[in-house]
Structure formats: C-alpha cells, structure tokens
C-alpha cells in the first residue's frame, strides 16, 4: 500500500474509508464488523492505520460514554446510581419523578 493522498483517493481507498467510517459510528468490534461485512481484519486494520497516519481519520474509535436505557415508571421506591468517567457519582433513592432525572442527565450528555 502506498502513502495515501488526502486529495485524491483511489476507488479502493474510498471503499475502505467508507467501511472504516461506518465502523467508527458502529458499536461493534473490528472482528464483528469485518465478519459481518465479509472483509479481512488484517486489510481493515492496515487501511485504518494508513488513514490515521494520513490524518484522514482519528486513530481512536469514538465510543459514547452513555448508553440509552429505558425506564419503566412505577410507584416502587428505588435507587438510581450514575457513575461518570471522572469518578463522580450521583445517587437517588426513593421516588424521583422521571422528568427530574431526565433534566439532570440531559445536562451531562
């Protein structure tokens, strides 16, 4: 594989770049993504590395810190704990209205 020219990508480079960008948005591992798309993991990693060296992509996969969860409402008393990556955690006990929880969490997302 030759050095990648940012301004002129070959059809082959465009093919791999499209897959790598889809992978970055996807939540699966490289092994899962390549298997699902009938790609070889070795070629995928080689192209990913080349694009990162050329500054076309960020070499680190951008993962979301938060995961969406469904909350069922009930009259039960419960405890909610939220742990943030910086070590801070917040805990609610008792009956807390969903709107208050959503309002608080939306400030952090």
Buried (B, 14 or more C-beta within 10 A) or exposed (E): EEEBEEEEBEEEBEEBBEBBEEBBEBEEEBEEBBEEEEBEEEEBEEBBEBBBEBEBBEEEBEEEEEEEEEEEEEEEEEEEEBEEEEEEEEEBEEEBEEEEBEEEEEEEE
